[in-house]
Each structure stands twice: as structure tokens, then as C-alpha cells.
Amino acid sequence: MPSPSETSIFEKGRVAFLRIQALLGRTPGRYLYDLYRTEDEPSGYELTRAAGSWRNALLKMGVQRARPGGPRYTDEELLLSLHHLLLRTGAHTYLTTKKAAYHYKKGELLAHPATYILRFGSWEEALRAARSFGGNTP
């Protein structure tokens, strides 16, 4: 049986999770949960530590991910999104993963930079492919 403090952290986490889900219009993962939570709400780390894993934390909060693994995007969708971001930010600007994560948080990039790295092998390869995508080289 969970202790009262564990029950409290999971109840607070549930309220925060549902608030963030309504705000985003989709089910947040641990990364988005931490980006949008307030200081008085438990962090993803605290929930994971109390439950043993993020998945167990979701189960204890009584919420479910929309679909394991998140949304699936084609290479073309990812490259088009990155290509448009490069056009908006300008060709002279070197887009780092940190800057790209900021644009992802604002909803200006389809997926987190980690997705591009996993899909294309490196951030530089993703940038190279996006720059040549669609014929307009930024």
C-alpha cells in the first residue's frame, strides 16, 4: 500500500498532467510535462523516482499515454518542418539543438531535435537534408 506522501505526489501529478494535456491538446511525455509544469507541481523526476519509472508513474496517476512511442512522422514531414524553420530563422543562423528544442517547445518544429538525430543519424545530417529539401536552400 502506498504511503500518504506517495499518494499525494501522484494526485498532484495527475492534476498537473491533465492540466498540461488540456493545454497542449495532446498527451505529454515526461519532457513536455516538465516543460509545462509549475514549480509547486511534482517534477517528472520526482514522479519517476516515487514510482520506479515514468510508465509506472502514469499508471499510479491513473492516466495513459495516447499511444506508446508518441506520434509517427514520415521523413518528409520532419524535413519539411525543419526546412520551414530554417527559412524562418534565416540561412546565416546556425540552428543548434538547444535552439531547435526552444522552437519545438513553441510549436514551431514538428518534433524534438532528438527525433531528428535518431532518424537521420546526427543533427548535422538532419540540417543538411532539410536545407536541400524542397529546392529552396536556406
DSSP file (Angstrom, degrees, kcal/mol; ACC not computed):
  #  RESIDUE AA STRUCTURE BP1 BP2  ACC     N-H-->O    O-->H-N    N-H-->O    O-->H-N    TCO  KAPPA ALPHA  PHI   PSI    X-CA   Y-CA   Z-CA
    1    1 A M              0   0    0      0, 0.0     2,-0.0     0, 0.0     0, 0.0   0.000 360.0 360.0 360.0 131.9    0.0    0.0    0.0
    2    2 A P        -     0   0    0      0, 0.0     0, 0.0     0, 0.0     0, 0.0  -0.346 360.0-111.2 -69.3 148.8    1.4    3.4   -0.9
    3    3 A S     >  -     0   0    0      1,-0.1     4,-2.4    -2,-0.0     3,-0.2  -0.321  29.7-107.1 -72.0 161.0    2.3    5.9    1.8
    4    4 A P  H  > S+     0   0    0      0, 0.0     4,-2.2     0, 0.0     5,-0.1   0.857 121.4  53.9 -58.7 -34.5    0.2    9.0    2.2
    5    5 A S  H  > S+     0   0    0      2,-0.2     4,-2.2     1,-0.2     5,-0.1   0.887 108.8  48.8 -68.6 -36.3    3.1   11.1    0.8
    6    6 A E  H  > S+     0   0    0      2,-0.2     4,-2.2    -3,-0.2     5,-0.2   0.914 110.8  50.4 -66.2 -42.3    3.3    8.9   -2.3
    7    7 A T  H  X S+     0   0    0     -4,-2.4     4,-2.1     1,-0.2    -2,-0.2   0.903 110.6  50.7 -60.8 -40.6   -0.5    9.2   -2.8
    8    8 A S  H  X S+     0   0    0     -4,-2.2     4,-2.6    -5,-0.2     5,-0.2   0.914 109.1  49.3 -64.5 -44.3   -0.2   12.9   -2.5
    9    9 A I  H  X S+     0   0    0     -4,-2.2     4,-2.3     1,-0.2    -1,-0.2   0.891 113.2  47.1 -64.7 -38.5    2.6   13.2   -5.1
   10   10 A F  H  X S+     0   0    0     -4,-2.2     4,-2.2     2,-0.2    -1,-0.2   0.854 111.7  50.1 -73.0 -33.4    0.7   11.1   -7.6
   11   11 A E  H  X S+     0   0    0     -4,-2.1     4,-2.2     2,-0.2    -2,-0.2   0.925 113.3  45.8 -68.4 -43.5   -2.6   13.0   -7.1
   12   12 A K  H  X S+     0   0    0     -4,-2.6     4,-2.4     1,-0.2    -2,-0.2   0.901 113.3  51.0 -63.3 -39.9   -0.7   16.3   -7.6
   13   13 A G  H  X S+     0   0    0     -4,-2.3     4,-3.1    -5,-0.2    -2,-0.2   0.885 108.1  52.3 -63.8 -39.3    1.0   14.8  -10.6
   14   14 A R  H  X S+     0   0    0     -4,-2.2     4,-2.6     2,-0.2     5,-0.2   0.932 110.2  47.2 -62.9 -46.3   -2.4   13.7  -12.0
   15   15 A V  H  X S+     0   0    0     -4,-2.2     4,-2.0     1,-0.2    -2,-0.2   0.925 115.7  45.7 -61.2 -45.0   -3.9   17.2  -11.7
   16   16 A A  H  X S+     0   0    0     -4,-2.4     4,-2.7     2,-0.2     5,-0.2   0.923 112.3  51.3 -63.7 -44.5   -0.8   18.7  -13.4
   17   17 A F  H  X S+     0   0    0     -4,-3.1     4,-2.6     1,-0.2    -2,-0.2   0.923 111.6  46.1 -60.0 -46.5   -0.7   16.0  -16.1
   18   18 A L  H  X S+     0   0    0     -4,-2.6     4,-2.1     2,-0.2    -1,-0.2   0.864 112.2  51.6 -67.0 -35.9   -4.4   16.6  -17.0
   19   19 A R  H  X S+     0   0    0     -4,-2.0     4,-2.1    -5,-0.2    -2,-0.2   0.930 113.1  44.7 -63.7 -45.4   -3.9   20.4  -17.0
   20   20 A I  H  X S+     0   0    0     -4,-2.7     4,-2.7     2,-0.2     6,-0.3   0.889 111.0  54.1 -67.0 -39.4   -0.9   20.1  -19.3
   21   21 A Q  H  X>S+     0   0    0     -4,-2.6     4,-2.1    -5,-0.2     5,-0.7   0.914 110.9  45.8 -60.8 -43.3   -2.7   17.6  -21.5
   22   22 A A  H  <5S+     0   0    0     -4,-2.1    -1,-0.2     2,-0.2    -2,-0.2   0.883 112.8  51.3 -66.9 -38.2   -5.7   20.1  -21.9
   23   23 A L  H  <5S+     0   0    0     -4,-2.1    -2,-0.2     1,-0.2    -1,-0.2   0.914 118.5  35.7 -64.2 -44.3   -3.2   23.0  -22.6
   24   24 A L  H  <5S-     0   0    0     -4,-2.7    -2,-0.2     2,-0.3    -1,-0.2   0.737  99.1-131.2 -83.4 -24.0   -1.3   21.1  -25.3
   25   25 A G  T  <5S+     0   0    0     -4,-2.1     2,-0.3    -5,-0.3    -3,-0.2   0.655  81.6  65.8  78.0  14.8   -4.3   19.3  -26.8
   26   26 A R  S   <S-     0   0    0     -5,-0.7    -2,-0.3    -6,-0.3    -1,-0.3  -0.966  97.7 -80.7-157.0 167.3   -2.3   16.0  -26.7
   27   27 A T        -     0   0    0     -2,-0.3     2,-0.2    -3,-0.1    40,-0.1  -0.622  47.7-138.1 -77.8 121.2   -0.8   13.7  -24.1
   28   28 A P        -     0   0    0      0, 0.0     2,-0.1     0, 0.0    -7,-0.1  -0.519   7.2-142.6 -80.6 146.6    2.5   15.0  -22.9
   29   29 A G     >  -     0   0    0     -2,-0.2     4,-2.5    36,-0.1     5,-0.2  -0.269  44.0 -83.7 -85.5-174.8    5.6   12.8  -22.3
   30   30 A R  H  > S+     0   0    0      1,-0.2     4,-2.3     2,-0.2    14,-0.2   0.888 129.0  53.3 -62.0 -39.0    7.9   13.3  -19.4
   31   31 A Y  H  > S+     0   0    0      2,-0.2     4,-1.8     1,-0.2    -1,-0.2   0.949 113.7  40.5 -62.5 -50.5    9.9   16.1  -21.3
   32   32 A L  H  > S+     0   0    0      2,-0.2     4,-1.9     1,-0.2    -1,-0.2   0.861 111.4  58.3 -68.0 -34.6    6.8   18.1  -22.1
   33   33 A Y  H  X S+     0   0    0     -4,-2.5     4,-1.3     1,-0.2    -1,-0.2   0.949 109.0  44.9 -57.4 -48.4    5.3   17.5  -18.7
   34   34 A D  H  < S+     0   0    0     -4,-2.3    -1,-0.2     1,-0.2    -2,-0.2   0.840 110.3  55.1 -66.7 -33.2    8.5   19.1  -17.1
   35   35 A L  H  < S+     0   0    0     -4,-1.8    -1,-0.2     1,-0.2    -2,-0.2   0.866 118.0  33.1 -66.1 -35.4    8.4   22.0  -19.6
   36   36 A Y  H  < S+     0   0    0     -4,-1.9    -2,-0.2    -3,-0.2    -1,-0.2   0.481  92.8 105.2-104.9  -4.0    4.9   23.0  -18.7
   37   37 A R     <  -     0   0    0     -4,-1.3     2,-0.2    -5,-0.2     6,-0.0  -0.389  67.2-122.5 -75.1 156.7    4.6   22.1  -15.0
   38   38 A T    >   -     0   0    0      1,-0.1     3,-1.4    -2,-0.1    -1,-0.1  -0.492  28.9-102.5 -91.4 168.9    4.6   24.8  -12.4
   39   39 A E  T 3  S+     0   0    0      1,-0.3     4,-0.1    -2,-0.2    -1,-0.1   0.811 120.4  54.0 -63.4 -30.5    7.1   24.9   -9.5
   40   40 A D  T 3  S+     0   0    0      2,-0.1    -1,-0.3     3,-0.0     3,-0.0   0.527  94.0  85.9 -84.0  -3.9    4.6   23.6   -7.0
   41   41 A E  S <  S-     0   0    0     -3,-1.4   -28,-0.1     1,-0.1   -32,-0.1  -0.723  92.6 -97.4 -94.4 147.1    3.8   20.6   -9.1
   42   42 A P        -     0   0    0      0, 0.0    -1,-0.1     0, 0.0    -2,-0.1  -0.320  40.0-120.8 -64.5 143.6    6.0   17.4   -8.8
   43   43 A S     >  -     0   0    0      1,-0.1     4,-2.3    -4,-0.1     5,-0.2  -0.331  21.6-110.4 -77.8 164.1    8.7   17.0  -11.5
   44   44 A G  H  > S+     0   0    0      1,-0.2     4,-2.6   -14,-0.2     5,-0.2   0.865 121.1  54.7 -59.9 -36.3    8.9   14.1  -13.8
   45   45 A Y  H  > S+     0   0    0      2,-0.2     4,-2.9     1,-0.2    -1,-0.2   0.925 107.6  48.3 -63.7 -45.3   12.0   13.0  -11.9
   46   46 A E  H  > S+     0   0    0      2,-0.2     4,-2.2     1,-0.2    -2,-0.2   0.911 113.9  46.6 -62.9 -42.5   10.2   13.0   -8.6
   47   47 A L  H  X S+     0   0    0     -4,-2.3     4,-1.9     2,-0.2     6,-0.2   0.914 113.9  48.1 -65.1 -42.6    7.3   11.0  -10.0
   48   48 A T  H  X S+     0   0    0     -4,-2.6     4,-3.0     1,-0.2    -2,-0.2   0.909 111.6  50.0 -64.4 -42.4    9.6    8.6  -11.7
   49   49 A R  H  < S+     0   0    0     -4,-2.9    -1,-0.2     1,-0.2    -2,-0.2   0.896 112.5  47.1 -63.8 -40.0   11.6    8.2   -8.5
   50   50 A A  H  < S+     0   0    0     -4,-2.2    -1,-0.2    -5,-0.2    -2,-0.2   0.835 124.0  32.0 -70.6 -32.1    8.5    7.5   -6.5
   51   51 A A  H  < S-     0   0    0     -4,-1.9    -2,-0.2    -5,-0.2    -1,-0.2   0.656 104.2-118.9-101.7 -18.6    7.1    5.0   -9.0
   52   52 A G  S  < S+     0   0    0     -4,-3.0     2,-0.3    -5,-0.2    -4,-0.1   0.040  87.2  21.2 101.6 -27.3   10.2    3.4  -10.4
   53   53 A S  S  > S-     0   0    0     -6,-0.2     4,-2.1     1,-0.1     5,-0.1  -0.972  80.3-108.7-162.5 162.7    9.6    4.5  -14.0
   54   54 A W  H  > S+     0   0    0     -2,-0.3     4,-2.4     2,-0.2     5,-0.2   0.896 119.8  53.9 -64.0 -39.4    7.7    7.1  -15.9
   55   55 A R  H  > S+     0   0    0      1,-0.2     4,-2.0     2,-0.2    -1,-0.2   0.923 109.7  46.7 -61.4 -44.6    5.3    4.4  -17.2
   56   56 A N  H  > S+     0   0    0      1,-0.2     4,-2.6     2,-0.2    -1,-0.2   0.868 109.4  55.2 -65.3 -35.8    4.6    3.2  -13.6
   57   57 A A  H  X S+     0   0    0     -4,-2.1     4,-2.0     2,-0.2    -2,-0.2   0.920 107.2  49.7 -62.6 -42.9    4.1    6.9  -12.6
   58   58 A L  H  X>S+     0   0    0     -4,-2.4     5,-2.4     1,-0.2     4,-0.9   0.913 111.3  49.4 -61.4 -41.9    1.5    7.3  -15.3
   59   59 A L  H ><5S+     0   0    0     -4,-2.0     3,-0.6     1,-0.2    -2,-0.2   0.918 111.5  48.2 -62.9 -43.5   -0.3    4.1  -14.1
   60   60 A K  H 3<5S+     0   0    0     -4,-2.6    -1,-0.2     1,-0.2    -2,-0.2   0.797 111.0  51.1 -69.7 -27.5   -0.2    5.3  -10.5
   61   61 A M  H 3<5S-     0   0    0     -4,-2.0    -1,-0.2    -5,-0.2    -2,-0.2   0.641 113.6-122.0 -80.2 -14.4   -1.6    8.7  -11.5
   62   62 A G  T <<5S+     0   0    0     -4,-0.9     2,-0.3    -3,-0.6    -3,-0.2   0.752  71.7 119.6  79.9  24.6   -4.4    6.8  -13.4
   63   63 A V      < -     0   0    0     -5,-2.4     2,-0.4    -6,-0.2    -1,-0.3  -0.854  47.2-150.7-119.1 157.8   -3.5    8.4  -16.8
   64   64 A Q        -     0   0    0     -2,-0.3     2,-0.1    -3,-0.1    -9,-0.0  -0.947  21.1-111.6-128.2 148.3   -2.5    6.7  -20.0
   65   65 A R        -     0   0    0     -2,-0.4   -36,-0.1     1,-0.1   -10,-0.0  -0.477  29.4-123.4 -70.0 149.0   -0.3    7.8  -22.9
   66   66 A A  S    S-     0   0    0      1,-0.3    -1,-0.1    -2,-0.1   -40,-0.0   0.902  91.1 -13.4 -60.9 -41.1   -2.3    8.3  -26.1
   67   67 A R  S >  S-     0   0    0    -40,-0.1     3,-1.9     4,-0.0    -1,-0.3  -0.901  81.1-102.7-162.0 129.6   -0.1    5.8  -27.9
   68   68 A P  T 3  S+     0   0    0      0, 0.0     0, 0.0     0, 0.0     0, 0.0  -0.310 106.7  23.9 -57.0 135.5    3.2    4.3  -26.8
   69   69 A G  T 3  S-     0   0    0      3,-0.0     0, 0.0     2,-0.0     0, 0.0   0.361 108.8-110.4  92.8  -5.7    6.1    5.9  -28.7
   70   70 A G    <   -     0   0    0     -3,-1.9    -5,-0.0     2,-0.1     2,-0.0  -0.135  64.3 -20.2  74.9-174.7    4.4    9.2  -29.5
   71   71 A P        -     0   0    0      0, 0.0     2,-0.5     0, 0.0    -4,-0.0  -0.305  62.1-131.5 -68.8 151.6    3.3   10.4  -32.9
   72   72 A R        -     0   0    0     -2,-0.0     2,-0.4     0, 0.0    -2,-0.1  -0.914  25.0-173.8-106.6 125.6    4.9    8.8  -36.0
   73   73 A Y        -     0   0    0     -2,-0.5     2,-0.1     4,-0.0    38,-0.0  -0.905  21.7-123.3-117.8 146.7    6.1   11.2  -38.7
   74   74 A T     >  -     0   0    0     -2,-0.4     4,-2.2     1,-0.1     5,-0.2  -0.415  30.4-110.0 -77.9 162.9    7.4   10.5  -42.1
   75   75 A D  H  > S+     0   0    0      1,-0.2     4,-2.9     2,-0.2     5,-0.2   0.895 120.5  54.5 -58.3 -39.7   10.9   11.7  -43.1
   76   76 A E  H  > S+     0   0    0      1,-0.2     4,-2.6     2,-0.2    -1,-0.2   0.902 107.1  49.1 -63.5 -42.0    9.3   14.1  -45.5
   77   77 A E  H  > S+     0   0    0      2,-0.2     4,-2.1     1,-0.2    -1,-0.2   0.920 113.8  46.5 -63.4 -43.6    7.1   15.6  -42.7
   78   78 A L  H  X S+     0   0    0     -4,-2.2     4,-2.3     2,-0.2    -2,-0.2   0.934 114.7  46.1 -63.6 -46.8   10.1   16.0  -40.4
   79   79 A L  H  X S+     0   0    0     -4,-2.9     4,-2.9     1,-0.2    -2,-0.2   0.888 111.1  52.3 -65.8 -39.1   12.3   17.5  -43.1
   80   80 A L  H  X S+     0   0    0     -4,-2.6     4,-2.4    -5,-0.2    -1,-0.2   0.918 110.5  48.4 -62.8 -43.2    9.6   19.9  -44.3
   81   81 A S  H  X S+     0   0    0     -4,-2.1     4,-1.9     2,-0.2    -2,-0.2   0.930 115.3  43.7 -62.4 -46.2    9.1   21.2  -40.8
   82   82 A L  H  X S+     0   0    0     -4,-2.3     4,-2.4     2,-0.2    -2,-0.2   0.883 111.8  54.7 -66.9 -38.5   12.8   21.7  -40.2
   83   83 A H  H  X S+     0   0    0     -4,-2.9     4,-2.1     1,-0.2    -2,-0.2   0.927 109.0  47.2 -60.4 -46.3   13.1   23.3  -43.7
   84   84 A H  H  X S+     0   0    0     -4,-2.4     4,-2.2     1,-0.2    -1,-0.2   0.872 110.8  52.3 -64.7 -37.0   10.4   25.8  -42.9
   85   85 A L  H  X S+     0   0    0     -4,-1.9     4,-2.4     2,-0.2    -1,-0.2   0.911 108.7  50.5 -64.8 -41.1   12.1   26.6  -39.6
   86   86 A L  H  X S+     0   0    0     -4,-2.4     4,-1.6     1,-0.2    -2,-0.2   0.892 110.2  50.2 -63.0 -39.2   15.4   27.2  -41.3
   87   87 A L  H  < S+     0   0    0     -4,-2.1    -1,-0.2     1,-0.2    -2,-0.2   0.898 112.6  47.0 -65.1 -39.8   13.7   29.5  -43.8
   88   88 A R  H  < S+     0   0    0     -4,-2.2    -2,-0.2     1,-0.2    -1,-0.2   0.881 115.6  43.8 -69.7 -38.2   12.1   31.5  -40.9
   89   89 A T  H  < S-     0   0    0     -4,-2.4    -1,-0.2    -5,-0.2    -2,-0.2   0.698 116.3-112.5 -83.6 -18.3   15.2   31.8  -38.8
   90   90 A G    ><  -     0   0    0     -4,-1.6     3,-0.8    -5,-0.2    -1,-0.1   0.120  15.7 -97.5  99.4 146.6   17.5   32.7  -41.8
   91   91 A A  T 3  S+     0   0    0      1,-0.2    -1,-0.1    -4,-0.2    -4,-0.1   0.789 117.6  60.1 -69.6 -28.5   20.3   30.9  -43.5
   92   92 A H  T 3  S+     0   0    0     -3,-0.1     2,-0.5     2,-0.1    -1,-0.2   0.693  87.2  89.3 -75.6 -17.0   23.0   32.7  -41.6
   93   93 A T  S <  S-     0   0    0     -3,-0.8     2,-0.7    -7,-0.2    -4,-0.1  -0.689  73.8-140.2 -84.8 125.4   21.8   31.4  -38.3
   94   94 A Y        -     0   0    0     -2,-0.5     2,-0.9    -5,-0.0    -2,-0.1  -0.763  17.8-141.3 -83.5 121.7   23.3   28.1  -37.2
   95   95 A L        -     0   0    0     -2,-0.7     2,-0.1     4,-0.1    32,-0.1  -0.739  19.5-165.9 -89.4 106.7   20.4   26.2  -35.6
   96   96 A T     >  -     0   0    0     -2,-0.9     4,-2.5     1,-0.1     5,-0.2  -0.392  34.8-109.1 -83.6 166.9   21.7   24.3  -32.6
   97   97 A T  H  > S+     0   0    0      1,-0.2     4,-2.5     2,-0.2     5,-0.2   0.855 120.9  55.1 -64.6 -33.3   19.8   21.5  -30.9
   98   98 A K  H  > S+     0   0    0      2,-0.2     4,-1.6     1,-0.2    -1,-0.2   0.927 110.3  44.2 -65.8 -44.1   19.1   23.8  -28.0
   99   99 A K  H  > S+     0   0    0      1,-0.2     4,-2.1     2,-0.2    -2,-0.2   0.897 113.5  51.6 -65.6 -39.8   17.6   26.5  -30.2
  100  100 A A  H  X S+     0   0    0     -4,-2.5     4,-2.5     1,-0.2    -2,-0.2   0.887 106.5  53.7 -65.0 -38.4   15.6   23.8  -32.1
  101  101 A A  H  X S+     0   0    0     -4,-2.5     4,-2.4     2,-0.2    -1,-0.2   0.880 107.3  52.4 -62.8 -37.0   14.3   22.5  -28.8
  102  102 A Y  H  X S+     0   0    0     -4,-1.6     4,-1.6     2,-0.2    -2,-0.2   0.925 110.7  46.3 -62.7 -45.2   13.1   26.0  -28.0
  103  103 A H  H  <>S+     0   0    0     -4,-2.1     5,-2.9     1,-0.2     6,-0.7   0.860 111.0  53.3 -66.8 -34.8   11.3   26.2  -31.3
  104  104 A Y  H ><5S+     0   0    0     -4,-2.5     3,-1.4     4,-0.2    -2,-0.2   0.922 106.4  52.6 -63.2 -43.8    9.8   22.8  -30.7
  105  105 A K  H 3<5S+     0   0    0     -4,-2.4    -1,-0.2     1,-0.3    -2,-0.2   0.863 108.5  50.6 -60.4 -36.3    8.5   23.9  -27.3
  106  106 A K  T 3<5S-     0   0    0     -4,-1.6    -1,-0.3    -5,-0.1    -2,-0.2   0.515 120.0-111.4 -79.5  -5.0    6.8   26.9  -29.0
  107  107 A G  T < 5S+     0   0    0     -3,-1.4    -3,-0.2    -4,-0.4    -2,-0.1   0.632  87.6 116.8  85.6  14.6    5.2   24.6  -31.6
  108  108 A E      < +     0   0    0     -5,-2.9     2,-0.4    -6,-0.2    -4,-0.2   0.513  69.2  53.9 -92.6  -6.2    7.3   25.8  -34.5
  109  109 A L  S    S-     0   0    0     -6,-0.7    -2,-0.2    -5,-0.2    -1,-0.1  -0.994  77.5-137.3-130.7 136.3    9.0   22.5  -35.1
  110  110 A L  S    S+     0   0    0     -2,-0.4     2,-0.3   -32,-0.2    -1,-0.1   0.863  82.9  15.0 -62.4 -40.9    7.1   19.2  -35.6
  111  111 A A  S    S-     0   0    0    -33,-0.1    -1,-0.1     2,-0.0    -7,-0.1  -0.900  87.4 -90.5-135.7 161.1    9.4   17.0  -33.4
  112  112 A H    >>  -     0   0    0     -2,-0.3     3,-1.7     1,-0.1     4,-1.0  -0.369  43.3-110.9 -66.1 148.6   12.1   17.4  -30.8
  113  113 A P  H 3> S+     0   0    0      0, 0.0     4,-2.2     0, 0.0     5,-0.2   0.797 116.6  66.3 -53.3 -30.1   15.7   17.5  -32.1
  114  114 A A  H 3> S+     0   0    0      1,-0.2     4,-2.5     2,-0.2     5,-0.2   0.857  96.5  55.6 -61.0 -33.8   16.3   14.1  -30.5
  115  115 A T  H <> S+     0   0    0     -3,-1.7     4,-2.3     2,-0.2    -1,-0.2   0.910 107.4  48.5 -63.5 -42.5   13.8   12.6  -33.0
  116  116 A Y  H  X S+     0   0    0     -4,-1.0     4,-3.0     2,-0.2     6,-0.3   0.896 111.0  50.6 -64.6 -40.5   15.8   14.1  -35.9
  117  117 A I  H  X S+     0   0    0     -4,-2.2     4,-1.6     1,-0.2    -2,-0.2   0.926 113.0  45.5 -64.2 -44.7   19.1   12.7  -34.5
  118  118 A L  H  < S+     0   0    0     -4,-2.5    -2,-0.2     1,-0.2    -1,-0.2   0.894 118.9  42.2 -64.9 -39.1   17.6    9.3  -34.1
  119  119 A R  H  < S+     0   0    0     -4,-2.3    -2,-0.2    -5,-0.2    -1,-0.2   0.890 126.7  28.2 -76.6 -40.5   16.0    9.3  -37.6
  120  120 A F  H  < S-     0   0    0     -4,-3.0    -3,-0.2    -5,-0.2    -2,-0.2   0.427 104.0-114.3-107.8   0.1   18.9   10.9  -39.6
  121  121 A G  S  < S+     0   0    0     -4,-1.6     2,-0.3    -5,-0.3    -4,-0.1  -0.027  87.3  16.0  95.5 -32.4   21.9    9.8  -37.6
  122  122 A S  S  > S-     0   0    0     -6,-0.3     4,-1.8     1,-0.1     5,-0.1  -0.973  75.7-110.8-162.7 162.9   23.0   13.3  -36.4
  123  123 A W  H  > S+     0   0    0     -2,-0.3     4,-2.5     1,-0.2     5,-0.2   0.887 118.0  54.8 -66.3 -38.7   21.7   16.8  -36.1
  124  124 A E  H  > S+     0   0    0      1,-0.2     4,-2.6     2,-0.2    -1,-0.2   0.896 107.2  49.9 -62.7 -41.1   24.1   17.9  -38.8
  125  125 A E  H  > S+     0   0    0      2,-0.2     4,-2.5     1,-0.2    -1,-0.2   0.895 110.2  50.7 -64.7 -39.4   22.8   15.3  -41.2
  126  126 A A  H  X S+     0   0    0     -4,-1.8     4,-2.4     2,-0.2    -2,-0.2   0.915 111.7  47.7 -64.1 -42.3   19.2   16.4  -40.5
  127  127 A L  H  X S+     0   0    0     -4,-2.5     4,-2.5     2,-0.2    -2,-0.2   0.918 111.6  50.4 -63.3 -43.3   20.1   20.0  -41.2
  128  128 A R  H  X S+     0   0    0     -4,-2.6     4,-1.4     1,-0.2    -2,-0.2   0.923 113.2  45.5 -61.0 -45.2   21.8   19.1  -44.4
  129  129 A A  H  X S+     0   0    0     -4,-2.5     4,-0.5     1,-0.2    -1,-0.2   0.889 113.8  49.2 -66.4 -39.3   18.8   17.1  -45.6
  130  130 A A  H >< S+     0   0    0     -4,-2.4     3,-0.6     1,-0.2    -2,-0.2   0.868 106.8  55.7 -69.4 -35.9   16.4   19.8  -44.6
  131  131 A R  H 3< S+     0   0    0     -4,-2.5    -1,-0.2     1,-0.2    -2,-0.2   0.869 113.2  40.7 -64.6 -35.4   18.4   22.5  -46.3
  132  132 A S  H >< S+     0   0    0     -4,-1.4     3,-1.0    -5,-0.2     2,-0.3   0.499  92.8 109.9 -90.7  -2.9   18.2   20.6  -49.6
  133  133 A F  T << S+     0   0    0     -3,-0.6     3,-0.4    -4,-0.5    -3,-0.0  -0.558  85.1   8.1 -75.6 131.1   14.6   19.6  -49.1
  134  134 A G  T 3  S-     0   0    0     -2,-0.3    -1,-0.2     1,-0.2     3,-0.1   0.480 111.1 -90.1  82.1   3.0   12.1   21.3  -51.4
  135  135 A G  S <  S+     0   0    0     -3,-1.0     2,-0.9     1,-0.2    -1,-0.2   0.074 100.3 107.3  85.6 -27.9   14.6   23.0  -53.7
  136  136 A N        -     0   0    0     -3,-0.4    -1,-0.2     2,-0.0    -3,-0.1  -0.768  57.5-157.9 -87.5 107.9   14.9   26.2  -51.7
  137  137 A T              0   0    0     -2,-0.9    -5,-0.1     1,-0.1    -6,-0.1  -0.764 360.0 360.0 -89.7 115.0   18.3   26.1  -50.0
  138  138 A P              0   0    0      0, 0.0    -1,-0.1     0, 0.0    -6,-0.1   0.499 360.0 360.0 -76.7 360.0   18.3   28.4  -46.9
